């Protein structure tokens, strides 16, 4: 039904980058995750800086702490 399309040939060799790019990532090990048995033993912090809008106190930065025991900020 369609006329004048160019003939497309398939490559004779496959490059390594193409094969690696199509691979799926491995799953994380379930037993090796970061877990703690006590509150505040392992923390993660993030600093968001400078914000366009100031807080009521005039601050432009935001810092969060996440406790890995409860996984709550």
PDB file of N, CA, C, O and CB in Angstrom:
ATOM      1  N   UNK A   1       0.819  -1.194   0.000  1.00  0.00           N
ATOM      2  CA  UNK A   1       0.000   0.000   0.000  1.00  0.00           C
ATOM      3  C   UNK A   1       0.863   1.258   0.000  1.00  0.00           C
ATOM      4  O   UNK A   1       0.457   2.286  -0.542  1.00  0.00           O
ATOM      5  CB  UNK A   1      -0.932  -0.002   1.202  1.00  0.00           C
ATOM      6  N   UNK A   2       2.055   1.187   0.605  1.00  0.00           N
ATOM      7  CA  UNK A   2       2.930   2.349   0.647  1.00  0.00           C
ATOM      8  C   UNK A   2       4.020   2.153  -0.396  1.00  0.00           C
ATOM      9  O   UNK A   2       4.559   1.054  -0.532  1.00  0.00           O
ATOM     10  CB  UNK A   2       3.540   2.557   2.074  1.00  0.00           C
ATOM     11  N   UNK A   3       4.338   3.178  -1.113  1.00  0.00           N
ATOM     12  CA  UNK A   3       5.377   3.090  -2.132  1.00  0.00           C
ATOM     13  C   UNK A   3       6.556   3.976  -1.767  1.00  0.00           C
ATOM     14  O   UNK A   3       6.426   4.897  -0.960  1.00  0.00           O
ATOM     15  CB  UNK A   3       4.822   3.484  -3.505  1.00  0.00           C
ATOM     16  N   UNK A   4       7.671   3.701  -2.345  1.00  0.00           N
ATOM     17  CA  UNK A   4       8.931   4.464  -2.242  1.00  0.00           C
ATOM     18  C   UNK A   4       9.512   4.533  -0.823  1.00  0.00           C
ATOM     19  O   UNK A   4      10.068   5.566  -0.449  1.00  0.00           O
ATOM     20  CB  UNK A   4       8.705   5.866  -2.742  1.00  0.00           C
ATOM     21  N   UNK A   5       9.401   3.478  -0.035  1.00  0.00           N
ATOM     22  CA  UNK A   5      10.079   3.417   1.257  1.00  0.00           C
ATOM     23  C   UNK A   5      11.478   2.851   1.057  1.00  0.00           C
ATOM     24  O   UNK A   5      11.657   1.942   0.245  1.00  0.00           O
ATOM     25  CB  UNK A   5       9.275   2.556   2.274  1.00  0.00           C
ATOM     26  N   UNK A   6      12.491   3.371   1.785  1.00  0.00           N
ATOM     27  CA  UNK A   6      13.833   2.813   1.630  1.00  0.00           C
ATOM     28  C   UNK A   6      13.925   1.425   2.252  1.00  0.00           C
ATOM     29  O   UNK A   6      13.242   1.130   3.232  1.00  0.00           O
ATOM     30  CB  UNK A   6      14.873   3.740   2.262  1.00  0.00           C
ATOM     31  N   UNK A   7      14.762   0.587   1.683  1.00  0.00           N
ATOM     32  CA  UNK A   7      14.949  -0.760   2.211  1.00  0.00           C
ATOM     33  C   UNK A   7      15.852  -0.671   3.447  1.00  0.00           C
ATOM     34  O   UNK A   7      16.924  -0.069   3.387  1.00  0.00           O
ATOM     35  CB  UNK A   7      15.565  -1.715   1.125  1.00  0.00           C
ATOM     36  N   UNK A   8      15.433  -1.256   4.543  1.00  0.00           N
ATOM     37  CA  UNK A   8      16.178  -1.231   5.797  1.00  0.00           C
ATOM     38  C   UNK A   8      16.790  -2.602   6.012  1.00  0.00           C
ATOM     39  O   UNK A   8      16.099  -3.620   5.987  1.00  0.00           O
ATOM     40  CB  UNK A   8      15.267  -0.829   6.997  1.00  0.00           C
ATOM     41  N   UNK A   9      18.092  -2.609   6.223  1.00  0.00           N
ATOM     42  CA  UNK A   9      18.769  -3.890   6.473  1.00  0.00           C
ATOM     43  C   UNK A   9      19.129  -3.986   7.950  1.00  0.00           C
ATOM     44  O   UNK A   9      19.441  -2.978   8.584  1.00  0.00           O
ATOM     45  CB  UNK A   9      20.047  -4.035   5.586  1.00  0.00           C
ATOM     46  N   UNK A  10      19.086  -5.188   8.492  1.00  0.00           N
ATOM     47  CA  UNK A  10      19.426  -5.385   9.901  1.00  0.00           C
ATOM     48  C   UNK A  10      20.942  -5.489  10.043  1.00  0.00           C
ATOM     49  O   UNK A  10      21.611  -5.987   9.138  1.00  0.00           O
ATOM     50  CB  UNK A  10      18.729  -6.656  10.472  1.00  0.00           C
ATOM     51  N   UNK A  11      21.494  -5.026  11.172  1.00  0.00           N
ATOM     52  CA  UNK A  11      22.951  -5.068  11.345  1.00  0.00           C
ATOM     53  C   UNK A  11      23.447  -6.507  11.451  1.00  0.00           C
ATOM     54  O   UNK A  11      22.757  -7.383  11.972  1.00  0.00           O
ATOM     55  CB  UNK A  11      23.368  -4.274  12.597  1.00  0.00           C
ATOM     56  N   UNK A  12      24.651  -6.728  10.946  1.00  0.00           N
ATOM     57  CA  UNK A  12      25.220  -8.079  10.990  1.00  0.00           C
ATOM     58  C   UNK A  12      25.901  -8.356  12.330  1.00  0.00           C
ATOM     59  O   UNK A  12      26.023  -9.514  12.729  1.00  0.00           O
ATOM     60  CB  UNK A  12      26.222  -8.270   9.847  1.00  0.00           C
ATOM     61  N   UNK A  13      26.349  -7.307  13.032  1.00  0.00           N
ATOM     62  CA  UNK A  13      27.003  -7.464  14.334  1.00  0.00           C
ATOM     63  C   UNK A  13      26.227  -6.674  15.383  1.00  0.00           C
ATOM     64  O   UNK A  13      25.594  -5.665  15.074  1.00  0.00           O
ATOM     65  CB  UNK A  13      28.489  -6.993  14.276  1.00  0.00           C
ATOM     66  N   UNK A  14      26.284  -7.141  16.616  1.00  0.00           N
ATOM     67  CA  UNK A  14      25.617  -6.454  17.722  1.00  0.00           C
ATOM     68  C   UNK A  14      26.689  -5.843  18.613  1.00  0.00           C
ATOM     69  O   UNK A  14      27.593  -6.543  19.070  1.00  0.00           O
ATOM     70  CB  UNK A  14      24.696  -7.431  18.535  1.00  0.00           C
ATOM     71  N   UNK A  15      26.592  -4.539  18.863  1.00  0.00           N
ATOM     72  CA  UNK A  15      27.609  -3.884  19.696  1.00  0.00           C
ATOM     73  C   UNK A  15      27.333  -4.157  21.174  1.00  0.00           C
ATOM     74  O   UNK A  15      26.193  -4.392  21.575  1.00  0.00           O
ATOM     75  CB  UNK A  15      27.638  -2.355  19.427  1.00  0.00           C
ATOM     76  N   UNK A  16      28.387  -4.123  21.965  1.00  0.00           N
ATOM     77  CA  UNK A  16      28.281  -4.427  23.395  1.00  0.00           C
ATOM     78  C   UNK A  16      27.446  -3.382  24.136  1.00  0.00           C
ATOM     79  O   UNK A  16      26.714  -3.722  25.065  1.00  0.00           O
ATOM     80  CB  UNK A  16      29.675  -4.515  24.020  1.00  0.00           C
ATOM     81  N   UNK A  17      27.551  -2.108  23.730  1.00  0.00           N
ATOM     82  CA  UNK A  17      26.804  -1.045  24.386  1.00  0.00           C
ATOM     83  C   UNK A  17      25.295  -1.244  24.236  1.00  0.00           C
ATOM     84  O   UNK A  17      24.530  -0.939  25.152  1.00  0.00           O
ATOM     85  CB  UNK A  17      27.212   0.308  23.818  1.00  0.00           C
ATOM     86  N   UNK A  18      24.867  -1.760  23.068  1.00  0.00           N
ATOM     87  CA  UNK A  18      23.439  -2.009  22.864  1.00  0.00           C
ATOM     88  C   UNK A  18      22.935  -3.122  23.788  1.00  0.00           C
ATOM     89  O   UNK A  18      21.827  -3.046  24.320  1.00  0.00           O
ATOM     90  CB  UNK A  18      23.167  -2.377  21.395  1.00  0.00           C
ATOM     91  N   UNK A  19      23.751  -4.140  23.967  1.00  0.00           N
ATOM     92  CA  UNK A  19      23.352  -5.253  24.834  1.00  0.00           C
ATOM     93  C   UNK A  19      23.291  -4.799  26.282  1.00  0.00           C
ATOM     94  O   UNK A  19      22.342  -5.133  26.992  1.00  0.00           O
ATOM     95  CB  UNK A  19      24.327  -6.436  24.688  1.00  0.00           C
ATOM     96  N   UNK A  20      24.290  -4.041  26.736  1.00  0.00           N
ATOM     97  CA  UNK A  20      24.325  -3.562  28.122  1.00  0.00           C
ATOM     98  C   UNK A  20      23.173  -2.594  28.374  1.00  0.00           C
ATOM     99  O   UNK A  20      22.583  -2.615  29.454  1.00  0.00           O
ATOM    100  CB  UNK A  20      25.679  -2.879  28.432  1.00  0.00           C
ATOM    101  N   UNK A  21      22.845  -1.755  27.411  1.00  0.00           N
ATOM    102  CA  UNK A  21      21.764  -0.786  27.569  1.00  0.00           C
ATOM    103  C   UNK A  21      20.399  -1.430  27.706  1.00  0.00           C
ATOM    104  O   UNK A  21      19.485  -0.814  28.254  1.00  0.00           O
ATOM    105  CB  UNK A  21      21.751   0.153  26.409  1.00  0.00           C
ATOM    106  N   UNK A  22      20.236  -2.649  27.225  1.00  0.00           N
ATOM    107  CA  UNK A  22      18.950  -3.326  27.296  1.00  0.00           C
ATOM    108  C   UNK A  22      18.833  -4.255  28.487  1.00  0.00           C
ATOM    109  O   UNK A  22      17.792  -4.883  28.679  1.00  0.00           O
ATOM    110  CB  UNK A  22      18.714  -4.096  26.042  1.00  0.00           C
ATOM    111  N   UNK A  23      19.881  -4.354  29.291  1.00  0.00           N
ATOM    112  CA  UNK A  23      19.833  -5.221  30.462  1.00  0.00           C
ATOM    113  C   UNK A  23      19.029  -4.572  31.574  1.00  0.00           C
ATOM    114  O   UNK A  23      18.950  -3.347  31.668  1.00  0.00           O
ATOM    115  CB  UNK A  23      21.245  -5.546  30.950  1.00  0.00           C
ATOM    116  N   UNK A  24      18.437  -5.400  32.409  1.00  0.00           N
ATOM    117  CA  UNK A  24      17.709  -4.917  33.575  1.00  0.00           C
ATOM    118  C   UNK A  24      18.658  -4.905  34.762  1.00  0.00           C
ATOM    119  O   UNK A  24      19.613  -5.681  34.808  1.00  0.00           O
ATOM    120  CB  UNK A  24      16.456  -5.798  33.867  1.00  0.00           C
ATOM    121  N   UNK A  25      18.399  -4.036  35.709  1.00  0.00           N
ATOM    122  CA  UNK A  25      19.254  -3.974  36.886  1.00  0.00           C
ATOM    123  C   UNK A  25      18.966  -5.150  37.806  1.00  0.00           C
ATOM    124  O   UNK A  25      17.863  -5.697  37.802  1.00  0.00           O
ATOM    125  CB  UNK A  25      19.055  -2.646  37.632  1.00  0.00           C
ATOM    126  N   UNK A  26      19.945  -5.530  38.580  1.00  0.00           N
ATOM    127  CA  UNK A  26      19.776  -6.617  39.541  1.00  0.00           C
ATOM    128  C   UNK A  26      18.966  -6.121  40.733  1.00  0.00           C
ATOM    129  O   UNK A  26      18.981  -4.929  41.040  1.00  0.00           O
ATOM    130  CB  UNK A  26      21.151  -7.166  40.005  1.00  0.00           C
ATOM    131  N   UNK A  27      18.268  -7.015  41.397  1.00  0.00           N
ATOM    132  CA  UNK A  27      17.503  -6.651  42.578  1.00  0.00           C
ATOM    133  C   UNK A  27      18.439  -6.426  43.752  1.00  0.00           C
ATOM    134  O   UNK A  27      19.523  -7.005  43.816  1.00  0.00           O
ATOM    135  CB  UNK A  27      16.469  -7.732  42.913  1.00  0.00           C
ATOM    136  N   UNK A  28      18.013  -5.582  44.677  1.00  0.00           N
ATOM    137  CA  UNK A  28      18.774  -5.352  45.888  1.00  0.00           C
ATOM    138  C   UNK A  28      18.629  -6.556  46.810  1.00  0.00           C
ATOM    139  O   UNK A  28      17.575  -7.191  46.856  1.00  0.00           O
ATOM    140  CB  UNK A  28      18.312  -4.058  46.593  1.00  0.00           C
ATOM    141  N   UNK A  29      19.677  -6.860  47.532  1.00  0.00           N
ATOM    142  CA  UNK A  29      19.609  -7.951  48.497  1.00  0.00           C
ATOM    143  C   UNK A  29      18.715  -7.539  49.654  1.00  0.00           C
ATOM    144  O   UNK A  29      18.852  -6.433  50.176  1.00  0.00           O
ATOM    145  CB  UNK A  29      21.021  -8.337  49.004  1.00  0.00           C
ATOM    146  N   UNK A  30      17.812  -8.400  50.056  1.00  0.00           N
ATOM    147  CA  UNK A  30      16.859  -8.050  51.113  1.00  0.00           C
ATOM    148  C   UNK A  30      17.496  -8.078  52.490  1.00  0.00           C
ATOM    149  O   UNK A  30      17.098  -7.297  53.354  1.00  0.00           O
ATOM    150  CB  UNK A  30      15.674  -8.993  51.084  1.00  0.00           C
ATOM    151  N   UNK A  31      18.458  -8.935  52.726  1.00  0.00           N
ATOM    152  CA  UNK A  31      19.063  -9.044  54.045  1.00  0.00           C
ATOM    153  C   UNK A  31      20.122  -8.004  54.334  1.00  0.00           C
ATOM    154  O   UNK A  31      20.544  -7.866  55.482  1.00  0.00           O
ATOM    155  CB  UNK A  31      19.653 -10.381  54.203  1.00  0.00           C
ATOM    156  N   UNK A  32      20.566  -7.266  53.328  1.00  0.00           N
ATOM    157  CA  UNK A  32      21.662  -6.326  53.504  1.00  0.00           C
ATOM    158  C   UNK A  32      21.204  -4.871  53.564  1.00  0.00           C
ATOM    159  O   UNK A  32      22.030  -3.970  53.423  1.00  0.00           O
ATOM    160  CB  UNK A  32      22.649  -6.494  52.391  1.00  0.00           C
ATOM    161  N   UNK A  33      19.932  -4.622  53.765  1.00  0.00           N
ATOM    162  CA  UNK A  33      19.461  -3.248  53.806  1.00  0.00           C
ATOM    163  C   UNK A  33      19.875  -2.583  55.117  1.00  0.00           C
ATOM    164  O   UNK A  33      20.177  -3.250  56.107  1.00  0.00           O
ATOM    165  CB  UNK A  33      17.936  -3.198  53.635  1.00  0.00           C
ATOM    166  N   UNK A  34      19.880  -1.253  55.095  1.00  0.00           N
ATOM    167  CA  UNK A  34      20.240  -0.503  56.294  1.00  0.00           C
ATOM    168  C   UNK A  34      19.084  -0.539  57.278  1.00  0.00           C
ATOM    169  O   UNK A  34      18.066   0.123  57.077  1.00  0.00           O
ATOM    170  CB  UNK A  34      20.614   0.957  55.946  1.00  0.00           C
ATOM    171  N   UNK A  35      19.241  -1.301  58.322  1.00  0.00           N
ATOM    172  CA  UNK A  35      18.218  -1.377  59.370  1.00  0.00           C
ATOM    173  C   UNK A  35      18.897  -1.168  60.702  1.00  0.00           C
ATOM    174  O   UNK A  35      20.029  -1.602  60.915  1.00  0.00           O
ATOM    175  CB  UNK A  35      17.456  -2.741  59.340  1.00  0.00           C
ATOM    176  N   UNK A  36      18.212  -0.514  61.573  1.00  0.00           N
ATOM    177  CA  UNK A  36      18.739  -0.301  62.912  1.00  0.00           C
ATOM    178  C   UNK A  36      17.780  -0.902  63.923  1.00  0.00           C
ATOM    179  O   UNK A  36      16.608  -1.140  63.629  1.00  0.00           O
ATOM    180  CB  UNK A  36      18.962   1.204  63.192  1.00  0.00           C
ATOM    181  N   UNK A  37      18.287  -1.137  65.094  1.00  0.00           N
ATOM    182  CA  UNK A  37      17.456  -1.699  66.160  1.00  0.00           C
ATOM    183  C   UNK A  37      17.142  -0.679  67.240  1.00  0.00           C
ATOM    184  O   UNK A  37      16.453  -0.990  68.212  1.00  0.00           O
ATOM    185  CB  UNK A  37      18.140  -2.898  66.777  1.00  0.00           C
ATOM    186  N   UNK A  38      17.647   0.541  67.073  1.00  0.00           N
ATOM    187  CA  UNK A  38      17.441   1.588  68.069  1.00  0.00           C
ATOM    188  C   UNK A  38      17.078   2.895  67.372  1.00  0.00           C
ATOM    189  O   UNK A  38      17.542   3.176  66.267  1.00  0.00           O
ATOM    190  CB  UNK A  38      18.704   1.771  68.946  1.00  0.00           C
ATOM    191  N   UNK A  39      16.249   3.680  68.031  1.00  0.00           N
ATOM    192  CA  UNK A  39      15.865   4.989  67.513  1.00  0.00           C
ATOM    193  C   UNK A  39      17.087   5.901  67.490  1.00  0.00           C
ATOM    194  O   UNK A  39      17.896   5.889  68.418  1.00  0.00           O
ATOM    195  CB  UNK A  39      14.730   5.613  68.368  1.00  0.00           C
ATOM    196  N   UNK A  40      17.215   6.686  66.433  1.00  0.00           N
ATOM    197  CA  UNK A  40      18.277   7.683  66.236  1.00  0.00           C
ATOM    198  C   UNK A  40      19.678   7.082  66.096  1.00  0.00           C
ATOM    199  O   UNK A  40      20.666   7.795  66.268  1.00  0.00           O
ATOM    200  CB  UNK A  40      18.274   8.648  67.386  1.00  0.00           C
ATOM    201  N   UNK A  41      19.781   5.797  65.788  1.00  0.00           N
ATOM    202  CA  UNK A  41      21.103   5.206  65.580  1.00  0.00           C
ATOM    203  C   UNK A  41      21.641   5.548  64.191  1.00  0.00           C
ATOM    204  O   UNK A  41      22.845   5.746  64.024  1.00  0.00           O
ATOM    205  CB  UNK A  41      21.042   3.679  65.763  1.00  0.00           C
ATOM    206  N   UNK A  42      20.751   5.620  63.190  1.00  0.00           N
ATOM    207  CA  UNK A  42      21.144   5.963  61.830  1.00  0.00           C
ATOM    208  C   UNK A  42      20.158   6.983  61.286  1.00  0.00           C
ATOM    209  O   UNK A  42      18.955   6.727  61.234  1.00  0.00           O
ATOM    210  CB  UNK A  42      21.201   4.700  60.921  1.00  0.00           C
ATOM    211  N   UNK A  43      20.669   8.139  60.883  1.00  0.00           N
ATOM    212  CA  UNK A  43      19.843   9.222  60.370  1.00  0.00           C
ATOM    213  C   UNK A  43      20.281   9.592  58.963  1.00  0.00           C
ATOM    214  O   UNK A  43      21.433   9.390  58.580  1.00  0.00           O
ATOM    215  CB  UNK A  43      19.915  10.445  61.292  1.00  0.00           C
ATOM    216  N   UNK A  44      19.351  10.132  58.209  1.00  0.00           N
ATOM    217  CA  UNK A  44      19.646  10.693  56.895  1.00  0.00           C
ATOM    218  C   UNK A  44      19.156  12.126  56.912  1.00  0.00           C
ATOM    219  O   UNK A  44      18.061  12.405  57.402  1.00  0.00           O
ATOM    220  CB  UNK A  44      18.976   9.865  55.732  1.00  0.00           C
ATOM    221  N   UNK A  45      19.958  13.037  56.381  1.00  0.00           N
ATOM    222  CA  UNK A  45      19.534  14.437  56.362  1.00  0.00           C
ATOM    223  C   UNK A  45      19.639  14.998  54.953  1.00  0.00           C
ATOM    224  O   UNK A  45      20.506  14.602  54.174  1.00  0.00           O
ATOM    225  CB  UNK A  45      20.379  15.277  57.338  1.00  0.00           C
ATOM    226  N   UNK A  46      18.745  15.925  54.641  1.00  0.00           N
ATOM    227  CA  UNK A  46      18.733  16.643  53.374  1.00  0.00           C
ATOM    228  C   UNK A  46      18.657  18.129  53.666  1.00  0.00           C
ATOM    229  O   UNK A  46      17.987  18.564  54.603  1.00  0.00           O
ATOM    230  CB  UNK A  46      17.549  16.189  52.474  1.00  0.00           C
ATOM    231  N   UNK A  47      19.354  18.894  52.849  1.00  0.00           N
ATOM    232  CA  UNK A  47      19.324  20.344  52.970  1.00  0.00           C
ATOM    233  C   UNK A  47      18.844  20.915  51.648  1.00  0.00           C
ATOM    234  O   UNK A  47      19.495  20.743  50.617  1.00  0.00           O
ATOM    235  CB  UNK A  47      20.725  20.917  53.357  1.00  0.00           C
ATOM    236  N   UNK A  48      17.701  21.595  51.677  1.00  0.00           N
ATOM    237  CA  UNK A  48      17.163  22.267  50.499  1.00  0.00           C
ATOM    238  C   UNK A  48      17.518  23.735  50.623  1.00  0.00           C
ATOM    239  O   UNK A  48      17.139  24.397  51.589  1.00  0.00           O
ATOM    240  CB  UNK A  48      15.608  22.061  50.362  1.00  0.00           C
ATOM    241  N   UNK A  49      18.246  24.237  49.644  1.00  0.00           N
ATOM    242  CA  UNK A  49      18.685  25.619  49.764  1.00  0.00           C
ATOM    243  C   UNK A  49      18.551  26.352  48.453  1.00  0.00           C
ATOM    244  O   UNK A  49      18.205  25.745  47.440  1.00  0.00           O
ATOM    245  CB  UNK A  49      20.113  25.681  50.245  1.00  0.00           C
ATOM    246  N   UNK A  50      18.800  27.569  48.449  1.00  0.00           N
ATOM    247  CA  UNK A  50      17.935  28.624  48.962  1.00  0.00           C
ATOM    248  C   UNK A  50      16.590  28.581  48.270  1.00  0.00           C
ATOM    249  O   UNK A  50      16.492  28.367  47.061  1.00  0.00           O
ATOM    250  CB  UNK A  50      18.584  29.998  48.779  1.00  0.00           C
ATOM    251  N   UNK A  51      15.574  28.786  49.054  1.00  0.00           N
ATOM    252  CA  UNK A  51      14.206  28.788  48.541  1.00  0.00           C
ATOM    253  C   UNK A  51      13.843  30.198  48.092  1.00  0.00           C
ATOM    254  O   UNK A  51      14.347  31.187  48.625  1.00  0.00           O
ATOM    255  CB  UNK A  51      13.205  28.275  49.616  1.00  0.00           C
ATOM    256  N   UNK A  52      12.954  30.268  47.097  1.00  0.00           N
ATOM    257  CA  UNK A  52      12.534  31.573  46.584  1.00  0.00           C
ATOM    258  C   UNK A  52      11.680  32.317  47.601  1.00  0.00           C
ATOM    259  O   UNK A  52      11.776  33.537  47.734  1.00  0.00           O
ATOM    260  CB  UNK A  52      11.761  31.407  45.275  1.00  0.00           C
ATOM    261  N   UNK A  53      10.837  31.567  48.323  1.00  0.00           N
ATOM    262  CA  UNK A  53       9.976  32.195  49.323  1.00  0.00           C
ATOM    263  C   UNK A  53      10.557  31.983  50.710  1.00  0.00           C
ATOM    264  O   UNK A  53      11.034  30.895  51.033  1.00  0.00           O
ATOM    265  CB  UNK A  53       8.542  31.633  49.246  1.00  0.00           C
ATOM    266  N   UNK A  54      10.516  32.995  51.503  1.00  0.00           N
ATOM    267  CA  UNK A  54      11.012  32.904  52.875  1.00  0.00           C
ATOM    268  C   UNK A  54       9.921  32.378  53.795  1.00  0.00           C
ATOM    269  O   UNK A  54       8.730  32.524  53.519  1.00  0.00           O
ATOM    270  CB  UNK A  54      11.513  34.275  53.366  1.00  0.00           C
ATOM    271  N   UNK A  55      10.349  31.763  54.894  1.00  0.00           N
ATOM    272  CA  UNK A  55       9.389  31.305  55.896  1.00  0.00           C
ATOM    273  C   UNK A  55       8.915  32.496  56.715  1.00  0.00           C
ATOM    274  O   UNK A  55       9.346  33.628  56.494  1.00  0.00           O
ATOM    275  CB  UNK A  55      10.014  30.219  56.815  1.00  0.00           C
ATOM    276  N   UNK A  56       8.018  32.228  57.668  1.00  0.00           N
ATOM    277  CA  UNK A  56       7.534  33.311  58.534  1.00  0.00           C
ATOM    278  C   UNK A  56       8.664  33.926  59.340  1.00  0.00           C
ATOM    279  O   UNK A  56       8.603  35.106  59.687  1.00  0.00           O
ATOM    280  CB  UNK A  56       6.451  32.796  59.477  1.00  0.00           C
ATOM    281  N   UNK A  57       9.689  33.149  59.642  1.00  0.00           N
ATOM    282  CA  UNK A  57      10.827  33.678  60.385  1.00  0.00           C
ATOM    283  C   UNK A  57      11.897  34.287  59.500  1.00  0.00           C
ATOM    284  O   UNK A  57      12.919  34.749  60.007  1.00  0.00           O
ATOM    285  CB  UNK A  57      11.431  32.599  61.210  1.00  0.00           C
ATOM    286  N   UNK A  58      11.686  34.299  58.173  1.00  0.00           N
ATOM    287  CA  UNK A  58      12.632  34.912  57.252  1.00  0.00           C
ATOM    288  C   UNK A  58      13.729  33.968  56.786  1.00  0.00           C
ATOM    289  O   UNK A  58      14.718  34.419  56.208  1.00  0.00           O
ATOM    290  CB  UNK A  58      13.250  36.103  57.893  1.00  0.00           C
ATOM    291  N   UNK A  59      13.581  32.684  57.021  1.00  0.00           N
ATOM    292  CA  UNK A  59      14.608  31.704  56.637  1.00  0.00           C
ATOM    293  C   UNK A  59      14.373  31.223  55.205  1.00  0.00           C
ATOM    294  O   UNK A  59      13.231  31.132  54.755  1.00  0.00           O
ATOM    295  CB  UNK A  59      14.609  30.498  57.615  1.00  0.00           C
ATOM    296  N   UNK A  60      15.471  30.911  54.483  1.00  0.00           N
ATOM    297  CA  UNK A  60      15.388  30.455  53.096  1.00  0.00           C
ATOM    298  C   UNK A  60      15.857  29.015  52.922  1.00  0.00           C
ATOM    299  O   UNK A  60      15.908  28.527  51.793  1.00  0.00           O
ATOM    300  CB  UNK A  60      16.206  31.361  52.208  1.00  0.00           C
ATOM    301  N   UNK A  61      16.195  28.330  53.989  1.00  0.00           N
ATOM    302  CA  UNK A  61      16.706  26.966  53.909  1.00  0.00           C
ATOM    303  C   UNK A  61      15.765  26.002  54.627  1.00  0.00           C
ATOM    304  O   UNK A  61      15.044  26.392  55.546  1.00  0.00           O
ATOM    305  CB  UNK A  61      18.121  26.882  54.511  1.00  0.00           C
ATOM    306  N   UNK A  62      15.779  24.731  54.196  1.00  0.00           N
ATOM    307  CA  UNK A  62      14.969  23.707  54.828  1.00  0.00           C
ATOM    308  C   UNK A  62      15.841  22.476  55.029  1.00  0.00           C
ATOM    309  O   UNK A  62      16.461  21.995  54.080  1.00  0.00           O
ATOM    310  CB  UNK A  62      13.705  23.376  53.977  1.00  0.00           C
ATOM    311  N   UNK A  63      15.895  21.965  56.243  1.00  0.00           N
ATOM    312  CA  UNK A  63      16.680  20.774  56.549  1.00  0.00           C
ATOM    313  C   UNK A  63      15.759  19.710  57.120  1.00  0.00           C
ATOM    314  O   UNK A  63      14.970  19.983  58.025  1.00  0.00           O
ATOM    315  CB  UNK A  63      17.831  21.099  57.540  1.00  0.00           C
ATOM    316  N   UNK A  64      15.860  18.486  56.587  1.00  0.00           N
ATOM    317  CA  UNK A  64      15.047  17.383  57.081  1.00  0.00           C
ATOM    318  C   UNK A  64      15.944  16.286  57.621  1.00  0.00           C
ATOM    319  O   UNK A  64      17.058  16.093  57.134  1.00  0.00           O
ATOM    320  CB  UNK A  64      14.132  16.835  55.974  1.00  0.00           C
ATOM    321  N   UNK A  65      15.467  15.568  58.621  1.00  0.00           N
ATOM    322  CA  UNK A  65      16.154  14.415  59.186  1.00  0.00           C
ATOM    323  C   UNK A  65      15.196  13.232  59.124  1.00  0.00           C
ATOM    324  O   UNK A  65      14.037  13.352  59.523  1.00  0.00           O
ATOM    325  CB  UNK A  65      16.631  14.691  60.659  1.00  0.00           C
ATOM    326  N   UNK A  66      15.668  12.091  58.629  1.00  0.00           N
ATOM    327  CA  UNK A  66      14.851  10.880  58.576  1.00  0.00           C
ATOM    328  C   UNK A  66      15.501   9.812  59.428  1.00  0.00           C
ATOM    329  O   UNK A  66      16.683   9.505  59.271  1.00  0.00           O
ATOM    330  CB  UNK A  66      14.670  10.383  57.119  1.00  0.00           C
ATOM    331  N   UNK A  67      14.715   9.247  60.337  1.00  0.00           N
ATOM    332  CA  UNK A  67      15.182   8.195  61.221  1.00  0.00           C
ATOM    333  C   UNK A  67      15.003   6.849  60.524  1.00  0.00           C
ATOM    334  O   UNK A  67      13.883   6.510  60.143  1.00  0.00           O
ATOM    335  CB  UNK A  67      14.423   8.228  62.576  1.00  0.00           C
ATOM    336  N   UNK A  68      16.073   6.072  60.345  1.00  0.00           N
ATOM    337  CA  UNK A  68      15.977   4.797  59.640  1.00  0.00           C
ATOM    338  C   UNK A  68      15.271   3.708  60.455  1.00  0.00           C
ATOM    339  O   UNK A  68      14.860   2.694  59.891  1.00  0.00           O
ATOM    340  CB  UNK A  68      17.358   4.325  59.262  1.00  0.00           C
ATOM    341  N   UNK A  69      15.125   3.896  61.749  1.00  0.00           N
ATOM    342  CA  UNK A  69      14.411   2.907  62.567  1.00  0.00           C
ATOM    343  C   UNK A  69      12.923   2.935  62.254  1.00  0.00           C
ATOM    344  O   UNK A  69      12.317   1.889  62.024  1.00  0.00           O
ATOM    345  CB  UNK A  69      14.643   3.170  64.070  1.00  0.00           C
ATOM    346  N   UNK A  70      12.333   4.120  62.244  1.00  0.00           N
ATOM    347  CA  UNK A  70      10.897   4.234  61.976  1.00  0.00           C
ATOM    348  C   UNK A  70      10.619   4.651  60.545  1.00  0.00           C
ATOM    349  O   UNK A  70       9.475   4.582  60.094  1.00  0.00           O
ATOM    350  CB  UNK A  70      10.262   5.226  62.928  1.00  0.00           C
ATOM    351  N   UNK A  71      11.651   5.088  59.816  1.00  0.00           N
ATOM    352  CA  UNK A  71      11.539   5.594  58.444  1.00  0.00           C
ATOM    353  C   UNK A  71      10.578   6.762  58.349  1.00  0.00           C
ATOM    354  O   UNK A  71       9.891   6.938  57.342  1.00  0.00           O
ATOM    355  CB  UNK A  71      11.089   4.488  57.510  1.00  0.00           C
ATOM    356  N   UNK A  72      10.537   7.552  59.396  1.00  0.00           N
ATOM    357  CA  UNK A  72       9.678   8.734  59.415  1.00  0.00           C
ATOM    358  C   UNK A  72      10.542   9.977  59.572  1.00  0.00           C
ATOM    359  O   UNK A  72      11.506   9.971  60.338  1.00  0.00           O
ATOM    360  CB  UNK A  72       8.627   8.646  60.558  1.00  0.00           C
ATOM    361  N   UNK A  73      10.200  11.047  58.848  1.00  0.00           N
ATOM    362  CA  UNK A  73      10.963  12.297  59.019  1.00  0.00           C
ATOM    363  C   UNK A  73      10.635  12.988  60.320  1.00  0.00           C
ATOM    364  O   UNK A  73      11.189  14.047  60.613  1.00  0.00           O
ATOM    365  CB  UNK A  73      10.695  13.245  57.866  1.00  0.00           C
TER     366      UNK A  73
END
